[in-house]
Each structure stands twice: as C-alpha cells, then as structure tokens.
Amino acid sequence: MADQQVKAAARNKNIEECYNKIPKSVVTSELEEQSVKQWQREWVETTKGAITKAFFPKIEERIKLRLNTIPNYTTIVLVMAT
C-alpha cells in the first residue's frame, strides 16, 4: 500500500514541491565562513602577534596551509623573524 501511495504521489503533477530543510553541509560551510570572517576581523584589530601577522596576514590563507606547528617549526619562525 505504501508503494502505491508513493507512486501515486510521484505521478501527481499538482503537488507543490517543498524544500524546507537545509542540508547539514550547507549549515556547516556557512558557519565556517562566518567564523573565518570574524577571526580575520579580530586578527586585524589586535595589537598582538606582529611577527606572526607578517607571515600570515590573512587567516583564510593560513588555514589552507594546514601547518603542523611543532616546537621546532615555531623556533625556526621566531629565529627568522628576529
């Protein structure tokens, strides 16, 4: 009986389409985009981290690098900056 109802609904051209649910992936990507924008605003406004800002002025580009910040890497960056 359920299959018959589904087939009848699929053939009915008078039924309005209703897409009221947003996929989780859309919500996730929008939240990520908003978070990066807020992070960038805060990054620009802060007076701290001048050396780090010289290497990574844009948060979005820094995120794309996927750096593994081990202590040795941090030491090298600090030495090069001085």
mmCIF file as gemmi writes it, N, C-alpha and C atoms, coordinates in Angstrom:
data_model
loop_
_atom_site.group_PDB
_atom_site.id
_atom_site.type_symbol
_atom_site.label_atom_id
_atom_site.label_alt_id
_atom_site.label_comp_id
_atom_site.label_asym_id
_atom_site.label_entity_id
_atom_site.label_seq_id
_atom_site.pdbx_PDB_ins_code
_atom_site.Cartn_x
_atom_site.Cartn_y
_atom_site.Cartn_z
_atom_site.occupancy
_atom_site.B_iso_or_equiv
_atom_site.pdbx_formal_charge
_atom_site.auth_seq_id
_atom_site.auth_asym_id
_atom_site.pdbx_PDB_model_num
ATOM 1 N N . MET Axp A 1 ? 0.824 -1.175 0 1 0 ? 1 A 1
ATOM 2 C CA . MET Axp A 1 ? 0 0 0 1 0 ? 1 A 1
ATOM 3 C C . MET Axp A 1 ? 0.888 1.265 0 1 0 ? 1 A 1
ATOM 4 N N . ALA Axp A 2 ? 1.967 1.246 0.782 1 0 ? 2 A 1
ATOM 5 C CA . ALA Axp A 2 ? 2.854 2.406 0.84 1 0 ? 2 A 1
ATOM 6 C C . ALA Axp A 2 ? 3.479 2.673 -0.522 1 0 ? 2 A 1
ATOM 7 N N . ASP Axp A 3 ? 3.89 1.615 -1.199 1 0 ? 3 A 1
ATOM 8 C CA . ASP Axp A 3 ? 4.475 1.778 -2.542 1 0 ? 3 A 1
ATOM 9 C C . ASP Axp A 3 ? 3.474 2.395 -3.506 1 0 ? 3 A 1
ATOM 10 N N . GLN Axp A 4 ? 2.237 2.002 -3.424 1 0 ? 4 A 1
ATOM 11 C CA . GLN Axp A 4 ? 1.205 2.555 -4.293 1 0 ? 4 A 1
ATOM 12 C C . GLN Axp A 4 ? 1.026 4.054 -4.033 1 0 ? 4 A 1
ATOM 13 N N . GLN Axp A 5 ? 1.028 4.433 -2.755 1 0 ? 5 A 1
ATOM 14 C CA . GLN Axp A 5 ? 0.872 5.849 -2.397 1 0 ? 5 A 1
ATOM 15 C C . GLN Axp A 5 ? 2.056 6.674 -2.913 1 0 ? 5 A 1
ATOM 16 N N . VAL Axp A 6 ? 3.255 6.126 -2.79 1 0 ? 6 A 1
ATOM 17 C CA . VAL Axp A 6 ? 4.444 6.832 -3.267 1 0 ? 6 A 1
ATOM 18 C C . VAL Axp A 6 ? 4.387 7.005 -4.777 1 0 ? 6 A 1
ATOM 19 N N . LYS Axp A 7 ? 4.004 5.966 -5.484 1 0 ? 7 A 1
ATOM 20 C CA . LYS Axp A 7 ? 3.915 6.055 -6.947 1 0 ? 7 A 1
ATOM 21 C C . LYS Axp A 7 ? 2.845 7.058 -7.372 1 0 ? 7 A 1
ATOM 22 N N . ALA Axp A 8 ? 1.733 7.059 -6.671 1 0 ? 8 A 1
ATOM 23 C CA . ALA Axp A 8 ? 0.658 7.999 -7 1 0 ? 8 A 1
ATOM 24 C C . ALA Axp A 8 ? 1.121 9.438 -6.752 1 0 ? 8 A 1
ATOM 25 N N . ALA Axp A 9 ? 1.836 9.657 -5.663 1 0 ? 9 A 1
ATOM 26 C CA . ALA Axp A 9 ? 2.34 10.997 -5.356 1 0 ? 9 A 1
ATOM 27 C C . ALA Axp A 9 ? 3.379 11.43 -6.391 1 0 ? 9 A 1
ATOM 28 N N . ALA Axp A 10 ? 4.221 10.493 -6.839 1 0 ? 10 A 1
ATOM 29 C CA . ALA Axp A 10 ? 5.253 10.816 -7.823 1 0 ? 10 A 1
ATOM 30 C C . ALA Axp A 10 ? 4.64 11.204 -9.161 1 0 ? 10 A 1
ATOM 31 N N . ARG Axp A 11 ? 3.494 10.607 -9.493 1 0 ? 11 A 1
ATOM 32 C CA . ARG Axp A 11 ? 2.841 10.906 -10.773 1 0 ? 11 A 1
ATOM 33 C C . ARG Axp A 11 ? 1.97 12.158 -10.722 1 0 ? 11 A 1
ATOM 34 N N . ASN Axp A 12 ? 1.615 12.605 -9.529 1 0 ? 12 A 1
ATOM 35 C CA . ASN Axp A 12 ? 0.722 13.742 -9.363 1 0 ? 12 A 1
ATOM 36 C C . ASN Axp A 12 ? 1.472 15.048 -9.65 1 0 ? 12 A 1
ATOM 37 N N . LYS Axp A 13 ? 1.059 15.75 -10.671 1 0 ? 13 A 1
ATOM 38 C CA . LYS Axp A 13 ? 1.719 16.995 -11.076 1 0 ? 13 A 1
ATOM 39 C C . LYS Axp A 13 ? 1.195 18.209 -10.298 1 0 ? 13 A 1
ATOM 40 N N . ASN Axp A 14 ? 0.165 18.045 -9.497 1 0 ? 14 A 1
ATOM 41 C CA . ASN Axp A 14 ? -0.435 19.156 -8.757 1 0 ? 14 A 1
ATOM 42 C C . ASN Axp A 14 ? 0.167 19.342 -7.354 1 0 ? 14 A 1
ATOM 43 N N . ILE Axp A 15 ? 1.075 18.473 -6.975 1 0 ? 15 A 1
ATOM 44 C CA . ILE Axp A 15 ? 1.684 18.585 -5.646 1 0 ? 15 A 1
ATOM 45 C C . ILE Axp A 15 ? 2.812 19.618 -5.701 1 0 ? 15 A 1
ATOM 46 N N . GLU Axp A 16 ? 2.758 20.575 -4.776 1 0 ? 16 A 1
ATOM 47 C CA . GLU Axp A 16 ? 3.807 21.589 -4.715 1 0 ? 16 A 1
ATOM 48 C C . GLU Axp A 16 ? 5.072 20.995 -4.105 1 0 ? 16 A 1
ATOM 49 N N . GLU Axp A 17 ? 6.184 21.389 -4.666 1 0 ? 17 A 1
ATOM 50 C CA . GLU Axp A 17 ? 7.46 20.948 -4.104 1 0 ? 17 A 1
ATOM 51 C C . GLU Axp A 17 ? 7.78 21.809 -2.896 1 0 ? 17 A 1
ATOM 52 N N . CYS Axp A 18 ? 8.271 21.179 -1.865 1 0 ? 18 A 1
ATOM 53 C CA . CYS Axp A 18 ? 8.575 21.9 -0.634 1 0 ? 18 A 1
ATOM 54 C C . CYS Axp A 18 ? 9.969 21.489 -0.158 1 0 ? 18 A 1
ATOM 55 N N . TYR Axp A 19 ? 10.89 22.437 -0.174 1 0 ? 19 A 1
ATOM 56 C CA . TYR Axp A 19 ? 12.245 22.171 0.291 1 0 ? 19 A 1
ATOM 57 C C . TYR Axp A 19 ? 12.515 23.069 1.49 1 0 ? 19 A 1
ATOM 58 N N . ASN Axp A 20 ? 12.044 22.656 2.628 1 0 ? 20 A 1
ATOM 59 C CA . ASN Axp A 20 ? 12.192 23.498 3.812 1 0 ? 20 A 1
ATOM 60 C C . ASN Axp A 20 ? 13.344 23.051 4.714 1 0 ? 20 A 1
ATOM 61 N N . LYS Axp A 21 ? 14.073 22.031 4.299 1 0 ? 21 A 1
ATOM 62 C CA . LYS Axp A 21 ? 15.187 21.566 5.104 1 0 ? 21 A 1
ATOM 63 C C . LYS Axp A 21 ? 16.499 21.96 4.436 1 0 ? 21 A 1
ATOM 64 N N . ILE Axp A 22 ? 17.424 22.451 5.23 1 0 ? 22 A 1
ATOM 65 C CA . ILE Axp A 22 ? 18.731 22.836 4.715 1 0 ? 22 A 1
ATOM 66 C C . ILE Axp A 22 ? 19.702 21.709 5.046 1 0 ? 22 A 1
ATOM 67 N N . PRO Axp A 23 ? 20.482 21.272 4.067 1 0 ? 23 A 1
ATOM 68 C CA . PRO Axp A 23 ? 21.447 20.198 4.343 1 0 ? 23 A 1
ATOM 69 C C . PRO Axp A 23 ? 22.476 20.627 5.389 1 0 ? 23 A 1
ATOM 70 N N . LYS Axp A 24 ? 22.907 19.677 6.177 1 0 ? 24 A 1
ATOM 71 C CA . LYS Axp A 24 ? 23.887 19.938 7.227 1 0 ? 24 A 1
ATOM 72 C C . LYS Axp A 24 ? 25.161 20.525 6.633 1 0 ? 24 A 1
ATOM 73 N N . SER Axp A 25 ? 25.551 20.081 5.452 1 0 ? 25 A 1
ATOM 74 C CA . SER Axp A 25 ? 26.779 20.573 4.817 1 0 ? 25 A 1
ATOM 75 C C . SER Axp A 25 ? 26.699 22.074 4.525 1 0 ? 25 A 1
ATOM 76 N N . VAL Axp A 26 ? 25.517 22.565 4.177 1 0 ? 26 A 1
ATOM 77 C CA . VAL Axp A 26 ? 25.34 23.997 3.904 1 0 ? 26 A 1
ATOM 78 C C . VAL Axp A 26 ? 25.487 24.791 5.199 1 0 ? 26 A 1
ATOM 79 N N . VAL Axp A 27 ? 24.867 24.319 6.248 1 0 ? 27 A 1
ATOM 80 C CA . VAL Axp A 27 ? 24.961 24.997 7.542 1 0 ? 27 A 1
ATOM 81 C C . VAL Axp A 27 ? 26.414 25.012 8.013 1 0 ? 27 A 1
ATOM 82 N N . THR Axp A 28 ? 27.09 23.877 7.895 1 0 ? 28 A 1
ATOM 83 C CA . THR Axp A 28 ? 28.486 23.776 8.319 1 0 ? 28 A 1
ATOM 84 C C . THR Axp A 28 ? 29.371 24.738 7.55 1 0 ? 28 A 1
ATOM 85 N N . SER Axp A 29 ? 29.215 24.785 6.237 1 0 ? 29 A 1
ATOM 86 C CA . SER Axp A 29 ? 30.07 25.663 5.431 1 0 ? 29 A 1
ATOM 87 C C . SER Axp A 29 ? 29.786 27.139 5.713 1 0 ? 29 A 1
ATOM 88 N N . GLU Axp A 30 ? 28.518 27.498 5.941 1 0 ? 30 A 1
ATOM 89 C CA . GLU Axp A 30 ? 28.187 28.886 6.262 1 0 ? 30 A 1
ATOM 90 C C . GLU Axp A 30 ? 28.755 29.293 7.623 1 0 ? 30 A 1
ATOM 91 N N . LEU Axp A 31 ? 28.673 28.399 8.591 1 0 ? 31 A 1
ATOM 92 C CA . LEU Axp A 31 ? 29.233 28.684 9.915 1 0 ? 31 A 1
ATOM 93 C C . LEU Axp A 31 ? 30.755 28.828 9.837 1 0 ? 31 A 1
ATOM 94 N N . GLU Axp A 32 ? 31.38 27.973 9.048 1 0 ? 32 A 1
ATOM 95 C CA . GLU Axp A 32 ? 32.832 28.054 8.89 1 0 ? 32 A 1
ATOM 96 C C . GLU Axp A 32 ? 33.226 29.38 8.245 1 0 ? 32 A 1
ATOM 97 N N . GLU Axp A 33 ? 32.496 29.777 7.22 1 0 ? 33 A 1
ATOM 98 C CA . GLU Axp A 33 ? 32.781 31.043 6.534 1 0 ? 33 A 1
ATOM 99 C C . GLU Axp A 33 ? 32.624 32.234 7.485 1 0 ? 33 A 1
ATOM 100 N N . GLN Axp A 34 ? 31.551 32.236 8.266 1 0 ? 34 A 1
ATOM 101 C CA . GLN Axp A 34 ? 31.327 33.315 9.225 1 0 ? 34 A 1
ATOM 102 C C . GLN Axp A 34 ? 32.415 33.341 10.297 1 0 ? 34 A 1
ATOM 103 N N . SER Axp A 35 ? 32.834 32.167 10.728 1 0 ? 35 A 1
ATOM 104 C CA . SER Axp A 35 ? 33.876 32.086 11.751 1 0 ? 35 A 1
ATOM 105 C C . SER Axp A 35 ? 35.196 32.645 11.245 1 0 ? 35 A 1
ATOM 106 N N . VAL Axp A 36 ? 35.546 32.32 9.998 1 0 ? 36 A 1
ATOM 107 C CA . VAL Axp A 36 ? 36.796 32.814 9.425 1 0 ? 36 A 1
ATOM 108 C C . VAL Axp A 36 ? 36.742 34.331 9.269 1 0 ? 36 A 1
ATOM 109 N N . LYS Axp A 37 ? 35.594 34.86 8.859 1 0 ? 37 A 1
ATOM 110 C CA . LYS Axp A 37 ? 35.45 36.315 8.729 1 0 ? 37 A 1
ATOM 111 C C . LYS Axp A 37 ? 35.603 37.006 10.077 1 0 ? 37 A 1
ATOM 112 N N . GLN Axp A 38 ? 34.984 36.448 11.119 1 0 ? 38 A 1
ATOM 113 C CA . GLN Axp A 38 ? 35.096 37.037 12.457 1 0 ? 38 A 1
ATOM 114 C C . GLN Axp A 38 ? 36.538 36.94 12.949 1 0 ? 38 A 1
ATOM 115 N N . TRP Axp A 39 ? 37.177 35.807 12.721 1 0 ? 39 A 1
ATOM 116 C CA . TRP Axp A 39 ? 38.562 35.614 13.134 1 0 ? 39 A 1
ATOM 117 C C . TRP Axp A 39 ? 39.464 36.643 12.445 1 0 ? 39 A 1
ATOM 118 N N . GLN Axp A 40 ? 39.229 36.871 11.144 1 0 ? 40 A 1
ATOM 119 C CA . GLN Axp A 40 ? 40.022 37.841 10.393 1 0 ? 40 A 1
ATOM 120 C C . GLN Axp A 40 ? 39.841 39.249 10.963 1 0 ? 40 A 1
ATOM 121 N N . ARG Axp A 41 ? 38.594 39.618 11.286 1 0 ? 41 A 1
ATOM 122 C CA . ARG Axp A 41 ? 38.341 40.944 11.877 1 0 ? 41 A 1
ATOM 123 C C . ARG Axp A 41 ? 39.117 41.104 13.189 1 0 ? 41 A 1
ATOM 124 N N . GLU Axp A 42 ? 39.04 40.096 14.032 1 0 ? 42 A 1
ATOM 125 C CA . GLU Axp A 42 ? 39.743 40.149 15.313 1 0 ? 42 A 1
ATOM 126 C C . GLU Axp A 42 ? 41.261 40.159 15.112 1 0 ? 42 A 1
ATOM 127 N N . TRP Axp A 43 ? 41.74 39.426 14.11 1 0 ? 43 A 1
ATOM 128 C CA . TRP Axp A 43 ? 43.166 39.36 13.794 1 0 ? 43 A 1
ATOM 129 C C . TRP Axp A 43 ? 43.683 40.73 13.352 1 0 ? 43 A 1
ATOM 130 N N . VAL Axp A 44 ? 42.912 41.422 12.558 1 0 ? 44 A 1
ATOM 131 C CA . VAL Axp A 44 ? 43.3 42.752 12.079 1 0 ? 44 A 1
ATOM 132 C C . VAL Axp A 44 ? 43.296 43.761 13.225 1 0 ? 44 A 1
ATOM 133 N N . GLU Axp A 45 ? 42.325 43.663 14.112 1 0 ? 45 A 1
ATOM 134 C CA . GLU Axp A 45 ? 42.157 44.639 15.194 1 0 ? 45 A 1
ATOM 135 C C . GLU Axp A 45 ? 43.146 44.467 16.346 1 0 ? 45 A 1
ATOM 136 N N . THR Axp A 46 ? 43.675 43.272 16.549 1 0 ? 46 A 1
ATOM 137 C CA . THR Axp A 46 ? 44.552 43.057 17.698 1 0 ? 46 A 1
ATOM 138 C C . THR Axp A 46 ? 45.92 43.708 17.494 1 0 ? 46 A 1
ATOM 139 N N . THR Axp A 47 ? 46.503 44.128 18.596 1 0 ? 47 A 1
ATOM 140 C CA . THR Axp A 47 ? 47.839 44.736 18.536 1 0 ? 47 A 1
ATOM 141 C C . THR Axp A 47 ? 48.918 43.701 18.828 1 0 ? 47 A 1
ATOM 142 N N . LYS Axp A 48 ? 48.527 42.502 19.133 1 0 ? 48 A 1
ATOM 143 C CA . LYS Axp A 48 ? 49.48 41.438 19.454 1 0 ? 48 A 1
ATOM 144 C C . LYS Axp A 48 ? 49.807 40.619 18.205 1 0 ? 48 A 1
ATOM 145 N N . GLY Axp A 49 ? 50.913 39.891 18.267 1 0 ? 49 A 1
ATOM 146 C CA . GLY Axp A 49 ? 51.254 38.951 17.197 1 0 ? 49 A 1
ATOM 147 C C . GLY Axp A 49 ? 51.786 39.589 15.937 1 0 ? 49 A 1
ATOM 148 N N . ALA Axp A 50 ? 52.512 40.683 16.054 1 0 ? 50 A 1
ATOM 149 C CA . ALA Axp A 50 ? 53.008 41.395 14.863 1 0 ? 50 A 1
ATOM 150 C C . ALA Axp A 50 ? 53.899 40.51 14 1 0 ? 50 A 1
ATOM 151 N N . ILE Axp A 51 ? 54.739 39.7 14.618 1 0 ? 51 A 1
ATOM 152 C CA . ILE Axp A 51 ? 55.633 38.823 13.85 1 0 ? 51 A 1
ATOM 153 C C . ILE Axp A 51 ? 54.82 37.771 13.114 1 0 ? 51 A 1
ATOM 154 N N . THR Axp A 52 ? 53.886 37.175 13.796 1 0 ? 52 A 1
ATOM 155 C CA . THR Axp A 52 ? 53.043 36.158 13.168 1 0 ? 52 A 1
ATOM 156 C C . THR Axp A 52 ? 52.212 36.773 12.051 1 0 ? 52 A 1
ATOM 157 N N . LYS Axp A 53 ? 51.708 37.978 12.264 1 0 ? 53 A 1
ATOM 158 C CA . LYS Axp A 53 ? 50.925 38.664 11.225 1 0 ? 53 A 1
ATOM 159 C C . LYS Axp A 53 ? 51.753 38.902 9.968 1 0 ? 53 A 1
ATOM 160 N N . ALA Axp A 54 ? 53.044 39.139 10.142 1 0 ? 54 A 1
ATOM 161 C CA . ALA Axp A 54 ? 53.917 39.355 8.983 1 0 ? 54 A 1
ATOM 162 C C . ALA Axp A 54 ? 53.966 38.11 8.112 1 0 ? 54 A 1
ATOM 163 N N . PHE Axp A 55 ? 53.938 36.946 8.737 1 0 ? 55 A 1
ATOM 164 C CA . PHE Axp A 55 ? 53.965 35.694 7.984 1 0 ? 55 A 1
ATOM 165 C C . PHE Axp A 55 ? 52.582 35.292 7.488 1 0 ? 55 A 1
ATOM 166 N N . PHE Axp A 56 ? 51.569 35.575 8.286 1 0 ? 56 A 1
ATOM 167 C CA . PHE Axp A 56 ? 50.208 35.146 7.967 1 0 ? 56 A 1
ATOM 168 C C . PHE Axp A 56 ? 49.227 36.305 8.113 1 0 ? 56 A 1
ATOM 169 N N . PRO Axp A 57 ? 49.192 37.232 7.166 1 0 ? 57 A 1
ATOM 170 C CA . PRO Axp A 57 ? 48.284 38.37 7.289 1 0 ? 57 A 1
ATOM 171 C C . PRO Axp A 57 ? 46.813 38 7.082 1 0 ? 57 A 1
ATOM 172 N N . LYS Axp A 58 ? 46.559 36.933 6.337 1 0 ? 58 A 1
ATOM 173 C CA . LYS Axp A 58 ? 45.174 36.54 6.064 1 0 ? 58 A 1
ATOM 174 C C . LYS Axp A 58 ? 44.896 35.166 6.666 1 0 ? 58 A 1
ATOM 175 N N . ILE Axp A 59 ? 43.903 35.106 7.507 1 0 ? 59 A 1
ATOM 176 C CA . ILE Axp A 59 ? 43.538 33.877 8.202 1 0 ? 59 A 1
ATOM 177 C C . ILE Axp A 59 ? 43.16 32.778 7.215 1 0 ? 59 A 1
ATOM 178 N N . GLU Axp A 60 ? 42.405 33.125 6.199 1 0 ? 60 A 1
ATOM 179 C CA . GLU Axp A 60 ? 41.944 32.121 5.231 1 0 ? 60 A 1
ATOM 180 C C . GLU Axp A 60 ? 43.117 31.426 4.546 1 0 ? 60 A 1
ATOM 181 N N . GLU Axp A 61 ? 44.144 32.193 4.188 1 0 ? 61 A 1
ATOM 182 C CA . GLU Axp A 61 ? 45.327 31.604 3.554 1 0 ? 61 A 1
ATOM 183 C C . GLU Axp A 61 ? 46.091 30.733 4.542 1 0 ? 61 A 1
ATOM 184 N N . ARG Axp A 62 ? 46.153 31.166 5.802 1 0 ? 62 A 1
ATOM 185 C CA . ARG Axp A 62 ? 46.84 30.39 6.835 1 0 ? 62 A 1
ATOM 186 C C . ARG Axp A 62 ? 46.151 29.052 7.054 1 0 ? 62 A 1
ATOM 187 N N . ILE Axp A 63 ? 44.831 29.037 7.053 1 0 ? 63 A 1
ATOM 188 C CA . ILE Axp A 63 ? 44.08 27.802 7.257 1 0 ? 63 A 1
ATOM 189 C C . ILE Axp A 63 ? 44.346 26.818 6.118 1 0 ? 63 A 1
ATOM 190 N N . LYS Axp A 64 ? 44.447 27.319 4.91 1 0 ? 64 A 1
ATOM 191 C CA . LYS Axp A 64 ? 44.688 26.46 3.752 1 0 ? 64 A 1
ATOM 192 C C . LYS Axp A 64 ? 46.055 25.772 3.811 1 0 ? 64 A 1
ATOM 193 N N . LEU Axp A 65 ? 47.019 26.363 4.521 1 0 ? 65 A 1
ATOM 194 C CA . LEU Axp A 65 ? 48.36 25.799 4.592 1 0 ? 65 A 1
ATOM 195 C C . LEU Axp A 65 ? 48.417 24.5 5.386 1 0 ? 65 A 1
ATOM 196 N N . ARG Axp A 66 ? 47.537 24.323 6.333 1 0 ? 66 A 1
ATOM 197 C CA . ARG Axp A 66 ? 47.495 23.126 7.172 1 0 ? 66 A 1
ATOM 198 C C . ARG Axp A 66 ? 48.865 22.832 7.788 1 0 ? 66 A 1
ATOM 199 N N . LEU Axp A 67 ? 49.43 23.817 8.45 1 0 ? 67 A 1
ATOM 200 C CA . LEU Axp A 67 ? 50.745 23.684 9.062 1 0 ? 67 A 1
ATOM 201 C C . LEU Axp A 67 ? 50.68 22.849 10.33 1 0 ? 67 A 1
ATOM 202 N N . ASN Axp A 68 ? 51.664 22.015 10.491 1 0 ? 68 A 1
ATOM 203 C CA . ASN Axp A 68 ? 51.796 21.247 11.723 1 0 ? 68 A 1
ATOM 204 C C . ASN Axp A 68 ? 52.783 22.007 12.598 1 0 ? 68 A 1
ATOM 205 N N . THR Axp A 69 ? 52.277 22.775 13.531 1 0 ? 69 A 1
ATOM 206 C CA . THR Axp A 69 ? 53.119 23.671 14.315 1 0 ? 69 A 1
ATOM 207 C C . THR Axp A 69 ? 53.752 22.949 15.494 1 0 ? 69 A 1
ATOM 208 N N . ILE Axp A 70 ? 54.821 22.237 15.193 1 0 ? 70 A 1
ATOM 209 C CA . ILE Axp A 70 ? 55.591 21.569 16.237 1 0 ? 70 A 1
ATOM 210 C C . ILE Axp A 70 ? 56.556 22.584 16.842 1 0 ? 70 A 1
ATOM 211 N N . PRO Axp A 71 ? 57.111 22.325 18.007 1 0 ? 71 A 1
ATOM 212 C CA . PRO Axp A 71 ? 58.013 23.292 18.642 1 0 ? 71 A 1
ATOM 213 C C . PRO Axp A 71 ? 59.189 23.712 17.753 1 0 ? 71 A 1
ATOM 214 N N . ASN Axp A 72 ? 59.75 22.79 16.98 1 0 ? 72 A 1
ATOM 215 C CA . ASN Axp A 72 ? 60.875 23.14 16.102 1 0 ? 72 A 1
ATOM 216 C C . ASN Axp A 72 ? 60.464 24.177 15.058 1 0 ? 72 A 1
ATOM 217 N N . TYR Axp A 73 ? 59.282 24.031 14.497 1 0 ? 73 A 1
ATOM 218 C CA . TYR Axp A 73 ? 58.785 24.981 13.496 1 0 ? 73 A 1
ATOM 219 C C . TYR Axp A 73 ? 58.636 26.365 14.125 1 0 ? 73 A 1
ATOM 220 N N . THR Axp A 74 ? 58.062 26.4 15.3 1 0 ? 74 A 1
ATOM 221 C CA . THR Axp A 74 ? 57.868 27.669 15.997 1 0 ? 74 A 1
ATOM 222 C C . THR Axp A 74 ? 59.21 28.353 16.265 1 0 ? 74 A 1
ATOM 223 N N . THR Axp A 75 ? 60.2 27.587 16.67 1 0 ? 75 A 1
ATOM 224 C CA . THR Axp A 75 ? 61.524 28.136 16.936 1 0 ? 75 A 1
ATOM 225 C C . THR Axp A 75 ? 62.133 28.716 15.668 1 0 ? 75 A 1
ATOM 226 N N . ILE Axp A 76 ? 62.024 28.003 14.562 1 0 ? 76 A 1
ATOM 227 C CA . ILE Axp A 76 ? 62.576 28.473 13.288 1 0 ? 76 A 1
ATOM 228 C C . ILE Axp A 76 ? 61.905 29.772 12.876 1 0 ? 76 A 1
ATOM 229 N N . VAL Axp A 77 ? 60.602 29.854 12.99 1 0 ? 77 A 1
ATOM 230 C CA . VAL Axp A 77 ? 59.879 31.065 12.615 1 0 ? 77 A 1
ATOM 231 C C . VAL Axp A 77 ? 60.314 32.251 13.471 1 0 ? 77 A 1
ATOM 232 N N . LEU Axp A 78 ? 60.447 32.019 14.757 1 0 ? 78 A 1
ATOM 233 C CA . LEU Axp A 78 ? 60.86 33.102 15.653 1 0 ? 78 A 1
ATOM 234 C C . LEU Axp A 78 ? 62.288 33.548 15.368 1 0 ? 78 A 1
ATOM 235 N N . VAL Axp A 79 ? 63.185 32.61 15.091 1 0 ? 79 A 1
ATOM 236 C CA . VAL Axp A 79 ? 64.577 32.955 14.8 1 0 ? 79 A 1
ATOM 237 C C . VAL Axp A 79 ? 64.663 33.755 13.502 1 0 ? 79 A 1
ATOM 238 N N . MET Axp A 80 ? 63.896 33.334 12.495 1 0 ? 80 A 1
ATOM 239 C CA . MET Axp A 80 ? 63.925 34.022 11.196 1 0 ? 80 A 1
ATOM 240 C C . MET Axp A 80 ? 63.331 35.427 11.311 1 0 ? 80 A 1
ATOM 241 N N . ALA Axp A 81 ? 62.423 35.626 12.224 1 0 ? 81 A 1
ATOM 242 C CA . ALA Axp A 81 ? 61.755 36.906 12.349 1 0 ? 81 A 1
ATOM 243 C C . ALA Axp A 81 ? 62.609 37.944 13.082 1 0 ? 81 A 1
ATOM 244 N N . THR Axp A 82 ? 63.61 37.483 13.796 1 0 ? 82 A 1
ATOM 245 C CA . THR Axp A 82 ? 64.43 38.439 14.555 1 0 ? 82 A 1
ATOM 246 C C . THR Axp A 82 ? 65.667 38.856 13.808 1 0 ? 82 A 1
